[in-house]
C-alpha cells in the first residue's frame, strides 16, 4: 500500500506522502538544501515529527494548531507517573494527526538552507517558554540526537523570537503608547512599509506588525504578552505571529528596520483601547446606538443591518479583527463574513462618516 493510501487527502499531507514515496523508491531527495540519502531523510523526518508531537503535547499546543486536540486527548491516556507519551516509539493513533505532523516536519526539512529551516521551526519553540531547565535540554531529551537534529535545534534556538528580541527596548525609552497601537495596523502604513514581506494574508501581516510594535513599546517578552498589551486574545496573537513568521520573506534585520520606521509614522493621538470599548458599549442591548443610527435617515434603515454596522466600526474605526467583532455572539461563518463584506462595499462615504462619528463620539 502506498503512503497516499494511508494518509488523508489534505494537500499538505499528500505532499509529504509524495516525498515519502520518492524516498521509499530510493529517488534522490533534498534536506536543508543538500542532496540526502533517502533513508537518512526518512529517519530525520521521523525524528523531527516526534519532536513536534512533544511540543504540541504542551499546554499551549491546542491553541497553537487547530488539530492538536486529538494529541492532547491521547497524551492524557498515555501519561504515567514516570513519563509522558513516548511518541517516538508509538505514534498517535489518528491517521490525520500523523499526516499533519509529518507535513509540518517535511515543511521544515524541505527548506533550502539550515537558516531557513531554523526560521520555520523557531516559532514552535514558544510552546516551551516556561521550561525550568531551558529549551536546549528539553528539546534534546525529546528527539534523537543526530547531527542534523543537533544543528537544526541549535540554529532554531538562535533564531527563536529573533524579530521580537530585536524589538525589545531594554532602555525603556518608548516612542509610542500601546494604547495608540491598533490590533490591525493601518492599511496604508502596512502597504508603505511591509509590502511583499509577509506573503498574501494581509490581515495576519497587519496583526503581526502590531504585535511587533507592541513588543517595541512595552517590556513584553513573548507574543502572548504583546497581544495582551493591545487588547488582543493571546491565542489569536500567537497564531498570527507563528503564521507571519513562517511566511517572512526578508531577513530579521530588514523586517525590524521596517517596524522601527512604521513606529515613527504611527499617529500618537489615537486611543484604540477607548475605541474598542466604545464599540463594545454600542453592542450592548441597553445601548441606544442602534435606534439612533437606524432612524437617522428616511426611510429608516433595517434593524438587522446593525450587526454589520457595528462590525464596520470595529474593523475600520477600532481596527480590530473581523472575527472578534462584538456584534457576533459566536465567531462568524463564511456566509456571515461574505454578507458583511457586501454591506461594507455598499456603504456611501456619508454613511461611513456617520458610523465613524458614532464610534468616536
Secondary structure, DSSP 8 states (H G I E B T S, - for coil): --HHHHS-S-HHHHHHHHHHHHHHTT--EEETTEEE-HHHHHHHHHHHHHHHHHHHTSTTHHHHSTT-HHHHHHHHHT--SS----TTTS--S-HHHHHHHHHHHHHHHTSSSHHHHHHHHHGGGGGGTT-TT-HHHHHHTTS---HHHHHHHHHHHHHTTHHHHHH--TT---SS-GGGS-SS--HHHHHHHHTTTS-S-HHHHHHHHHHHHHHHHS---SHHHHHHHTT--HHHHHHHHHHHHHH--S-HHHHHHHHHHHHHHS-SS--HHHHHHHHHHHHSTT-SHHHHHHTSSSS---GGGHHHHHHHIIIIIS---GGG-TT-SS---HHHHHHHHHHHHH--HHHHHHHHHHHH-
